[in-house]
Every structure is written in structure tokens, then in C-alpha cells.
């Protein structure tokens, strides 16, 4: 028997394999009527996924933020259902919920058009009206391969399942998808949704694999929330930095020069120069010194630092320069001034003693706050903690995280935690800038690093005339000078 702890402290006993909907029904029929899914020991399950563990048990309704991801995941399934109805030969990839909606990837011979999206959306409304229940079934590997014999993308995923991994499918009517869930009880729950646009996406994110067609969409529980989101998207289009840069004659790119390389026009150069001169004066006034470093270095530097070992998949790719590496962005990721190949960054490194760390963090927080107030940005702060791949012991990380939290608490500065969002060498404080229409952008960052000084063998001679290891603080203010945030984020702000 499994023991389930309810939010009010009461418990329920259920046999292993029992359905969550039966447990919810035992609590009350009204709650079952409103239930979207459940959260069991931190994991969200739909009402038809057998229980295999006990622990905390919470029923999710439309009022719970976690239920929105369940709705959107179901929206992706309904989208795939509609596409398969109108394009029976479309090969289906996967369709997860994302922060602002959901998407689904398809392999088709011809790219989707805006007219296709209109047809798919109309067909989705039919699927919603048909009120198909989401039927979950657990199947064997041979049975799953039989069901998806005409979908090589699904077959590839099936080949990655371990022997003891549960394979589940979901069906809404005749359409069946390989899916872990969770889903809403039936298709009629998806009332307020919108297909947004299409984009190319490499299968499994691998540029060497085939290009798929990705359909982006969004969904909300309430109609007014959907309308507000669509209005914000329209406002965002008006503030697109690429459009603004053209209208204001700030910069351009040219294929003859190279993709991702910014050509600053006179007006754009004035903006860049003003920001650079302001920042130089600010840094010097706060007691820091200026240094310049090369924008091409040997890969040995990243071997010592641990970047190649721990961060290789997220680093810039390699470009051969006399047999060595030069970093670059893949062409498929370039996006105006948001992702570029050539950029200048105001990265700084402060070396100090352990006793000096709290005061140095305070100085950096003062510096960031002054700059953001000068530009007129309100902001929030996130404390990013130890990721799965990290240098150093858990105890070292806990001490570093506490040091950053203490610095914020001393100032009365509110913050939230970004669990697992730290860099591999240390935790960090991320300043999230809030723009004219409420969007958040990555701004300054302050990182506490006990690890890289050790890897590089850095030392200083202390008052006792013996060598000691310094502590390292990483700091970025503006970030890349090619960043579009000053153009795109401030647009429309009084």
C-alpha cells in the first residue's frame, strides 16, 4: 500500500497501481470534477497514470499554475491530431509545453504556410468539440514499435528506452502518440488557444540531422489571459530590435562580410560610444581598473578552466585558425543582435581574499544597481544554484550560495532561487531586467567562484608571508555591446 499525505495533513492509503482519479474521488466528488491533474511527491501526473510511489499528494485545478503546462501539453497533442488529419503523411516528432505555450515538430515535404496554420487551427477546434478522452495505455516495446512503424522519429526514440522504462501511449480518438503525459481528462478542456507561427528546427537539436517544421502555439485557461498574451506579442513585434534598428538606421549585417557580424552605422555608433563612455566612467568612479583581453585565445585556456569538460555542448563551436579554435555561433541560431558571432563584452574578474568577499559583493551590487537605475530598468534578482555538472564539493557550493544570499539579505533585497541555474564553477546572481511591456531580459550578473583560482593555481602572498589562494568574482554589467536589450527593451518606455 502507498501512503499519500494531503496538504491538510490527512493521509490516504492506496494500492500500488491505483489511479489518481480514484484517490481524488475518495476526497470528494466536487474536487474530482475540478481536478486537472495531481502532484505526487513533486511529480505532476494526470488522473489516469497509475500511482507507483507515495509521498505528498496535491490535487491540481485550473487555479494552480502547474496545471497550465498540462493543458498546453494536451494542446500539442491536439495539434498533432489535427495535422495528421489534414496531412496524413506528416511524420510526428514531439510536442512539449514551454514557458509561453507549446510546440510540435513535424517532418513534411513542404514547409507549412500561414494558410496551413489557419486550417490546422480550425481542425483543432473540431477535435476539441468532439471531446475525445485522453486514453493512456502502457505497452511493450514490440507493441510500441508496431504502433509507430510508420513514424521513424518515434521509432528512434523507442530505441533509447531502457529495459525497465515504462512505455506509454495516449490516444484522443484514432490518433495515438508516444507520450509520457500528463494530459487533461479530455480534448474539450482546450478552449482558449492560438497557433502562432512556424519555424525550422533540426531533429533532436542536431544541425547534422534533418530539418523539421515546428509549429508554435499558446493556450490559457481564461479567454482574457489569451487575449492579453496575444496583445503583448503584438507589442513585442512593434519593439523588435531588427525593425527598430532599420527604422532608426542603427546597424546592418551583410553576407559579404559574414553572418552574425554587426556593422555599426553612425547613429548606432553614437549610442554604442555613449554607453561605453558612461560605463568606463562608472567603473573608474567605483574604484575599478580597465583591462582589455584578446578576442581569440588558445583552447588550452578552456581545458584548464574546465569549460571543455563541463560546458562543451553549450560553448561556441570551433573555427580553425592555424589548427587552433576560434569560437562562432551556428548560422541557424543567429538572430539580429540577439545572437551574433562577433561581440565585445564587459566581463570583469575581481580577485580578493575570503574576508574581502562580502564587501566586494556589496560593491558589485551597488555598481549594478546604479547602472540599471541610470538606464531606467526595474529589475529582479535570481540566485542560481549548483547545476548537475559542477566543479567542487557540495559543501563548497552551499557556502558560496549562502554568501550570496547573505549579501542580498543584508541589503533587504528580495530575490528568488533559480535551482540548478548556476555556472559549473560557481553560483551567481542574475539581474533580470523588466522592459516596457513586462518582459524579462538577462542583465548584469555577479558570480562567486572558489574553483577556477584552484584550477589555474593562483596565489598571493599574505601578511604571514606565505602563499594563499584568492577568491574570484565574475561580473558583467551591460554584457555584450552588440546586445539588443538597450534598443528593444527600452522601446516605448517614457
Secondary structure, DSSP 8 states (H G I E B T S, - for coil): -EEEEETTS-EEEE-TT-BHHHHHHHH-HHHHHH--EEEETTEEE-TTSB----EEEEEE-TTSTHHHHHHHHHHHHHHHHHHHHH-TT-EE----EETTEEEEEEE-SS---HHHHHHHHHHHHHHHHTT-B-EEEEE-HHHHHHHTTT-HHHHHHHTT--TT--EEEEEETTEEEE------SBGGG--EEEEEEEEEEEGGG-TTS-EEEEEEEEEESSHHHHHHHHHHHHHHHHT-HHHHHHHHT-EE--TTT-TT--EE-HHHHHHHHHHHHHHHHHHHHTT-------S---THHHHHHTHHHHSGGGS-EEEEETTEEEEE--GGG-BTTTB-SS--EEEEEEEE-GGGHHHHHHHHHHHHHHHHHHHT-EEEEEEE---SS-SS-HHHHHHHHHHHHHHHHHTT---EEETT-SBTTB-EEEEEEE-TTS-EEEEEEEEEESSHHHHTT--EE-TTSSEE--EEEEEEEEEETT-SIIIIITTT--
